[in-house]
Amino acid sequence: MRRRSSASAIVNKRAPAPLPATGNGAGDPAWAWDEQRWRSAVNKVRAGRSLKPARWKDGTRVCVALSFDSDHETSTLREGSTSPGRLAQGEYGARVGVPRILELLRRHGLRASFFVPGVVAQLHPDEQRRVVAEGHEVAMHGWIHEGTSELTEVVERDLMRRAFDTLAKIAGRPPVGVRVPSWDFSATTLPLIRELGLLYDSSLMADDEPYELLDDGVPTGIVELPVEWIKDDAPYLNMNRATAIRPYTAPSAVLEIFRAEFEGALAEGGLFVLTMHPHIIGHRSRIAILEELIRYMKGVPGVWFATHEEVARYCKATSSTG
């Protein structure tokens, strides 16, 4: 039997189907988008000019901004779950975590920023009043820790306004900053931040240093204090009864990562933003590494510890004066 030639085999193979024309329908896969669509998506919210100051307040070498996302029970409620077991994990943040954190900050004479969902503020109003009374900042963190990018603009606006009004009433002053729940910034979040007249956002990751946010290429005057999962306690230390989606990391290893990030910021004269959660960092073995980190940073000459509001105001003021 004669073997078919390779050329014949190629000819007889079924030809691949042609790629569909590019499109911009809601259900189109990304590879089918035309250039205008993917450029529009990329350019919607971008990093503008750097707002890193030439020097930090009083000539300090590095700025440290400690922050705590007080998710508490909303970390469960956001999913529509009412499991008492899971809600208790969030309750720990309010019952034990925040008091333990406040005591630590008091001992070291430091102030921090607490990002609080509106529902949490209503569940724990005295906590927010204590946070403010002890000199810390209370800022926005959604309404019920909702997934922002899943919302329509109308719903997102309503929830942001509710959260703003709730914090203003309970904390005694309007918030000036926001951290979007889970850092899930939507295409309409920035215009809504501008509508509320906020000073800063702390949800995005385009730089290590502060920068101005651009809305479709237009400077907004909004200061971005960037975050990163590397400098967040949750990816390393968050645990629950479900199968973990990330490997558990020993607190001692997390301390070394955080310290290395601080040392990098120190070497570059930059900003070190640390994101933590009371129901995570508030546990005994975790609060211990936070205290050790604080002691280490306090032992370094030229460190400015500041709230996010203070950092944003300083960056904006120094950038406007050259």
C-alpha positions as CSV (number, residue, x, y, z in Angstrom):
1,M,0.0,0.0,0.0
2,R,1.3,3.4,-1.0
3,R,1.6,5.9,1.8
4,R,0.0,9.3,1.2
5,S,2.5,12.1,0.8
6,S,2.8,14.6,3.6
7,A,1.6,17.3,1.2
8,S,-1.5,15.3,0.5
9,A,-2.2,14.8,4.2
10,I,-1.9,18.5,4.7
11,V,-4.3,19.3,1.9
12,N,-6.8,16.9,3.2
13,K,-6.8,18.2,6.8
14,R,-9.7,20.4,7.7
15,A,-8.8,24.0,7.4
16,P,-9.1,26.0,10.7
17,A,-12.1,28.1,11.0
18,P,-11.5,31.8,10.4
19,L,-11.3,34.1,13.4
20,P,-14.5,36.1,13.8
21,A,-14.4,39.8,13.2
22,T,-13.5,42.0,16.1
23,G,-16.4,43.2,18.2
24,N,-17.3,45.1,21.2
25,G,-20.3,43.3,22.5
26,A,-20.7,42.6,26.2
27,G,-20.1,38.9,25.7
28,D,-17.2,39.1,23.3
29,P,-14.0,37.4,24.5
30,A,-11.1,39.8,25.0
31,W,-9.2,38.5,22.0
32,A,-12.1,39.7,19.8
33,W,-12.0,43.3,21.0
34,D,-10.9,46.0,18.7
35,E,-8.1,48.3,19.6
36,Q,-10.4,51.1,20.7
37,R,-12.0,48.9,23.3
38,W,-8.9,47.5,24.9
39,R,-7.2,50.9,24.9
40,S,-10.3,52.5,26.4
41,A,-10.3,49.8,29.2
42,V,-6.6,50.3,29.9
43,N,-6.8,54.1,29.9
44,K,-9.9,54.5,32.0
45,V,-8.0,54.8,35.3
46,R,-4.2,55.4,35.1
47,A,-1.4,56.7,37.2
48,G,-0.5,60.3,36.5
49,R,2.3,62.4,37.8
50,S,4.3,61.1,40.8
51,L,3.4,62.8,44.1
52,K,6.4,61.4,45.9
53,P,7.9,64.4,47.8
54,A,11.6,65.3,47.6
55,R,11.7,64.8,51.3
56,W,9.2,63.8,53.9
57,K,7.9,65.9,56.8
58,D,10.6,67.5,58.9
59,G,13.3,66.0,56.7
60,T,12.5,62.4,57.6
61,R,13.8,59.6,55.3
62,V,10.8,57.4,54.9
63,C,7.0,57.5,55.6
64,V,5.2,54.6,57.2
65,A,1.4,54.5,56.9
66,L,-0.2,51.7,59.0
67,S,-3.8,50.8,58.0
68,F,-6.4,48.4,59.3
69,D,-9.4,47.2,57.2
70,S,-12.1,46.7,59.9
71,D,-14.2,44.2,57.8
72,H,-15.5,42.4,60.9
73,E,-18.8,40.6,60.1
74,T,-19.1,42.1,56.6
75,S,-16.4,39.6,55.4
76,T,-19.2,37.0,55.7
77,L,-22.3,39.1,55.1
78,R,-21.0,40.3,51.7
79,E,-21.4,36.8,50.4
80,G,-25.0,36.6,51.6
81,S,-24.0,34.1,54.3
82,T,-25.5,34.2,57.8
83,S,-23.4,31.4,59.3
84,P,-22.9,32.1,63.0
85,G,-19.6,30.3,62.9
86,R,-18.2,32.5,60.1
87,L,-19.7,35.7,61.6
88,A,-18.0,35.0,64.9
89,Q,-14.6,35.1,63.1
90,G,-15.5,38.7,62.1
91,E,-16.8,39.5,65.5
92,Y,-13.3,38.6,66.9
93,G,-12.0,41.6,65.0
94,A,-14.3,44.0,66.9
95,R,-14.2,42.2,70.2
96,V,-10.5,41.5,70.5
97,G,-8.6,42.7,67.4
98,V,-9.4,46.4,67.4
99,P,-8.9,46.8,71.2
100,R,-5.6,44.9,71.0
101,I,-4.4,47.1,68.0
102,L,-5.4,50.3,69.7
103,E,-3.5,49.4,72.9
104,L,-0.5,48.6,70.8
105,L,-0.6,51.9,69.0
106,R,-1.1,53.7,72.3
107,R,1.9,52.1,73.8
108,H,4.1,53.2,70.9
109,G,2.5,56.6,70.4
110,L,1.4,56.0,66.8
111,R,-1.6,56.9,64.8
112,A,-3.1,54.8,62.0
113,S,-6.0,54.7,59.5
114,F,-9.0,52.4,59.9
115,F,-11.0,51.7,56.8
116,V,-14.5,50.8,57.9
117,P,-17.6,49.5,55.9
118,G,-20.8,51.4,56.6
119,V,-22.4,48.3,58.0
120,V,-19.5,47.8,60.4
121,A,-19.8,51.3,61.6
122,Q,-23.5,50.7,62.4
123,L,-22.8,47.4,64.1
124,H,-19.9,48.9,66.2
125,P,-20.5,52.7,66.6
126,D,-18.6,52.9,69.9
127,E,-15.6,51.4,68.3
128,Q,-15.4,54.1,65.6
129,R,-15.8,56.8,68.2
130,R,-13.0,55.3,70.3
131,V,-10.8,55.1,67.2
132,V,-11.3,58.8,66.5
133,A,-11.0,59.8,70.1
134,E,-7.6,58.1,70.3
135,G,-6.3,60.2,67.3
136,H,-6.7,57.8,64.4
137,E,-8.4,58.2,61.0
138,V,-11.7,56.5,60.0
139,A,-12.1,56.2,56.3
140,M,-14.4,54.6,53.8
141,H,-14.4,50.9,52.9
142,G,-17.7,50.3,51.1
143,W,-21.1,49.6,52.5
144,I,-21.1,45.9,53.3
145,H,-17.7,45.0,51.7
146,E,-19.5,44.5,48.4
147,G,-17.8,43.5,45.1
148,T,-17.7,46.9,43.6
149,S,-16.9,45.9,40.0
150,E,-20.1,43.8,40.0
151,L,-22.3,46.8,40.6
152,T,-24.1,49.2,38.3
153,E,-23.1,52.9,38.6
154,V,-26.4,53.7,40.2
155,V,-26.0,51.1,42.9
156,E,-22.3,51.9,43.5
157,R,-23.2,55.6,43.9
158,D,-26.0,54.8,46.4
159,L,-23.7,52.5,48.5
160,M,-20.9,55.0,48.5
161,R,-23.1,57.8,49.6
162,R,-24.7,55.7,52.3
163,A,-21.2,54.7,53.6
164,F,-20.0,58.3,53.5
165,D,-23.0,59.6,55.4
166,T,-22.9,56.8,57.9
167,L,-19.2,57.4,58.8
168,A,-19.7,61.1,58.9
169,K,-22.5,60.7,61.4
170,I,-20.9,58.1,63.6
171,A,-17.3,59.2,63.5
172,G,-18.2,62.9,63.9
173,R,-16.5,64.1,60.7
174,P,-16.8,63.3,57.0
175,P,-14.2,60.8,55.7
176,V,-11.6,62.1,53.3
177,G,-10.4,58.8,51.9
178,V,-11.5,55.5,50.6
179,R,-10.2,52.0,50.2
180,V,-12.5,50.0,47.9
181,P,-13.5,46.6,49.4
182,S,-11.0,43.9,48.2
183,W,-9.4,46.7,46.1
184,D,-12.0,45.9,43.5
185,F,-12.0,49.3,41.8
186,S,-14.6,49.6,39.0
187,A,-14.7,51.8,35.9
188,T,-17.1,54.2,37.7
189,T,-15.4,54.3,41.1
190,L,-13.1,57.3,40.3
191,P,-15.9,59.6,39.1
192,L,-17.8,58.8,42.3
193,I,-14.8,59.5,44.4
194,R,-14.7,62.9,42.8
195,E,-18.4,63.5,43.3
196,L,-17.9,62.9,47.1
197,G,-15.0,65.4,47.1
198,L,-12.6,62.9,48.7
199,L,-8.9,63.6,49.0
200,Y,-7.4,60.2,48.4
201,D,-7.9,56.6,47.4
202,S,-5.8,53.6,48.6
203,S,-6.9,50.7,46.4
204,L,-4.6,50.6,43.4
205,M,-1.2,49.2,42.6
206,A,0.4,51.2,39.7
207,D,3.5,52.3,41.8
208,D,5.3,52.1,45.1
209,E,4.9,55.8,45.7
210,P,2.0,58.2,45.8
211,Y,0.7,59.5,42.5
212,E,-2.2,61.4,41.0
213,L,-5.1,59.5,39.5
214,L,-6.1,60.1,35.9
215,D,-9.7,59.6,34.7
216,D,-9.6,58.9,30.9
217,G,-6.3,60.8,30.8
218,V,-7.6,63.8,32.8
219,P,-5.8,64.7,36.0
220,T,-8.2,64.5,38.9
221,G,-6.3,65.9,41.9
222,I,-7.1,62.6,43.7
223,V,-4.0,61.3,45.6
224,E,-3.4,57.5,45.2
225,L,-1.6,55.9,48.1
226,P,-0.9,52.5,46.5
227,V,-1.3,49.1,48.1
228,E,0.0,45.7,47.2
229,W,-0.9,42.1,48.3
230,I,2.8,41.7,49.3
231,K,2.1,44.2,52.1
232,D,-1.2,42.8,53.3
233,D,-1.6,40.3,56.2
234,A,-4.6,38.4,54.5
235,P,-2.7,36.5,51.8
236,Y,-0.3,35.1,54.3
237,L,-2.3,34.6,57.5
238,N,-6.1,34.4,56.7
239,M,-7.5,31.0,57.5
240,N,-11.0,29.4,57.7
241,R,-12.5,26.0,57.7
242,A,-12.8,25.9,53.9
243,T,-9.8,24.8,51.8
244,A,-7.3,27.6,51.8
245,I,-6.7,29.2,48.4
246,R,-3.3,30.4,49.5
247,P,-0.6,28.5,51.5
248,Y,-0.4,29.5,55.1
249,T,2.7,31.5,56.0
250,A,4.3,31.4,59.4
251,P,4.1,34.8,61.2
252,S,7.9,34.9,61.5
253,A,8.2,34.7,57.7
254,V,5.6,37.4,57.2
255,L,7.6,39.6,59.6
256,E,10.7,39.2,57.4
257,I,8.7,40.1,54.2
258,F,7.2,43.2,55.8
259,R,10.6,44.2,57.2
260,A,12.2,43.8,53.7
261,E,9.5,46.0,52.1
262,F,10.1,48.7,54.8
263,E,13.9,48.5,54.2
264,G,13.3,48.9,50.5
265,A,11.1,52.0,51.0
266,L,13.8,53.4,53.4
267,A,16.5,52.9,50.8
268,E,14.5,54.7,48.2
269,G,13.2,57.5,50.5
270,G,9.7,56.3,49.8
271,L,6.3,55.3,51.3
272,F,5.6,52.1,53.2
273,V,1.8,51.3,53.3
274,L,0.9,48.3,55.4
275,T,-2.6,46.8,55.1
276,M,-3.9,44.7,58.0
277,H,-7.2,43.3,59.3
278,P,-8.2,43.2,63.0
279,H,-9.6,39.7,62.7
280,I,-6.3,38.5,61.3
281,I,-3.4,40.6,62.7
282,G,-5.3,40.9,66.1
283,H,-4.5,37.3,67.1
284,R,-1.7,36.8,69.7
285,S,0.9,35.3,67.4
286,R,0.2,38.0,64.7
287,I,0.0,41.1,66.9
288,A,3.4,40.1,68.2
289,I,5.1,40.4,64.8
290,L,3.4,43.8,64.3
291,E,4.8,45.0,67.5
292,E,8.3,43.7,66.6
293,L,8.1,45.4,63.2
294,I,7.0,48.7,64.9
295,R,9.9,48.5,67.3
296,Y,12.3,47.8,64.5
297,M,11.0,50.8,62.4
298,K,11.0,53.1,65.4
299,G,14.7,52.2,66.0
300,V,15.6,53.5,62.5
301,P,16.4,57.3,62.4
302,G,14.2,59.4,60.2
303,V,10.9,57.6,60.1
304,W,7.6,59.5,59.8
305,F,4.6,57.5,61.0
306,A,1.5,59.1,59.6
307,T,-2.2,58.5,58.9
308,H,-3.2,58.1,55.2
309,E,-4.9,61.5,55.4
310,E,-1.7,63.1,56.6
311,V,0.3,61.5,53.9
312,A,-2.1,62.5,51.2
313,R,-2.3,66.1,52.4
314,Y,1.5,66.4,52.6
315,C,2.0,64.9,49.1
316,K,-0.6,67.2,47.6
317,A,0.8,70.3,49.3
318,T,4.4,69.6,48.4
319,S,3.6,68.8,44.8
320,S,1.7,72.1,44.4
321,T,4.6,74.1,45.8
322,G,7.2,72.4,43.6
